[in-house]
């Protein structure tokens, strides 16, 4: 079975992390830009670690997209943690590229899994949202950091809810399979 998630609890964990990060970005938009860069860096590294773990637990032949996503997330997160002041200047571009790359990876998984699970539409929807969000961020960088913080938060919340739903769906499939 080709499923994006790997073990269901990894997807659920990633969804919860995304939800928490998104809620903080929306509820506390007054965070300093440096703090936002650090929080984003930690979130990206955590998501990358979860994607890397999922890669090690995925079926042979389906690991490459997980590895690609893990590398991009971990590198992006580490750059944000090491150089937060520079990251503030590049946050819009980094966020846009990250969302597009992550979204494309999810679209690839979703298309692959569409014949095998009803939950594949969640991956496709999350991937499409990521690509759309990334393009919007790259096209309109002057919208202001408060607006960007809100958009990041909104995207992370929706992404988190979709990953949580996917984790729950994957758990149901794993408990009903022989």
N, C-alpha and C positions, 0 to 999 in steps of 0.2 A: 504494500500500500504506500503510495506517495502522499505524504502529508507534510505540510510546511512545519508543523509544530515540533516534531520530535516528541519527547515525553510531554504529556499534557501539562504537568505542573510547571515546566519551564516556561511555557507560553503564558500560563496563568500568572506566574511570578513577574514576567516581563510586562504583562498588562497592568498589574498592580503598581509596579514601578513607574510606568508611563502615566497612570492615573494620578499618582501622588505628585509627580513632577508637574503635570499639567495643572493640577489644582493649586499648587504653590505659585506657579507663574501667573495664574488668573487672580487669585485671592490677594497676593502680595506684589502688585506691579511696581511698588515703590522700592523694591530691592535695588541695591546698587548694581550698576552694570557689571562690576567685577564679580559680585556674588552670583549674579545670574550666569555669568560665564563659567564660574566654578561649579554651580549646580548642574548646568548643562553638561559640563565635562564629566562629572561623576555619573550622571544619568547615561550618557553615551558609553562610557566604559562599562557600566553595569549591563547595559543592553548588549554590548559586544561580547562580554563574558558569557551571558546567557546564550547568545547566538553561537558562540564557540562550543559551549557544552552541547547544544542541540546538534551541531555538526558532528561531534564525536558519537552521538547516539542515533544518527540518521542512517538510513540504508545506504550501502555503497551505490554510487552513481547519483545520489541526491545531495551530497555534502557540499559541493562547490558553492552554491548560492549562500548557504549558511556561513561558510568560511569567508566569502567575499564580504558579506554583511558584517561579520565579526571584525574583520580587519579594518574596514572603513569606520565602524563605530569606535573601536578601541583607539585607533590613530587619531581620529577627530577628538575624542574625549581627552586623550593625553595632551594633545596640543592645547586644548582649552585649559587644562589644569596647570600646565607648565608656564604658559604665557597668557594669563587672563587679561592683562591690559591690551595686548595686541589682539586677543580674541574678541574683545569688545568691538574693535574696529572691523573685524572680519566676521562677526557673529551672523550677520544677515546672509553672507555668502556661504559660510560653513553650514548653516541651518538649511538653506535652500538645497545645496548639493546633497547633504545627508538625506533629506526627505525624498529627493528624486531617486537617489541610488537605492535607498531602502525600499521605496515604493516600487521601483522596477523589479527588485528582487522578490518582493511579495507578489507582484503580478505574474512573474515567471512561475513561482510555486503554485499560485492559485490556478493558473491555466493548466498546469500539469496535474493538479489534484481534482479538477472539475469533474472528471469522469468517475472518480473514486469516492468522493464524499460530498454530501450536501452542504457541508460547512465551507467549501472552497470559496463560495461567494463572499464570505467574510474576509478572506485573504485578498481577493480581488478588489473588494471595496476599500480595504485599508491601503492597498498598494496604489489604487487610483487617487485616493485622498492624499497620499504622500506625494505623488508626482504633481498633482494640482497645487498643493500647498507649496512645494519647492519652487515651482515656476512662479507663483504669485510673489513669493518672498524675493526671488531674484529680479523680477521685473519691477517691483515697487520698493526698493530698499530705503527710499527717503521717507517712508510712511511714519517713521519715528520709532524709537525703541520701545515705548509703552505699547504701541500698537503691535509691534513685532512680538513683545512678551505675551500679549494677549493671544495672538495668533499661534505662537508656539504652545501656549497652554491649552488652547482649544484643540489644536491638532493632537497634542499628547493625550488629552482626555478622551477624545473620540478613538484614537488609535488604541489606547489602553482598554476602553470598553470593548472594542472589537477583538482585541487579543484575549481578554478575559472570556468573552463569549466563545471564541475559538478553542481556548483551553478547556472550557466546560464541555463543548461538543466533542473534542478529542478524547476527553476522559470517558464520556459515554460510549464512544466507539471502542476504546481500549477495554472497557469492562464488559461489553457485549460480544467482543470477538473471542473465539475459542482459543 
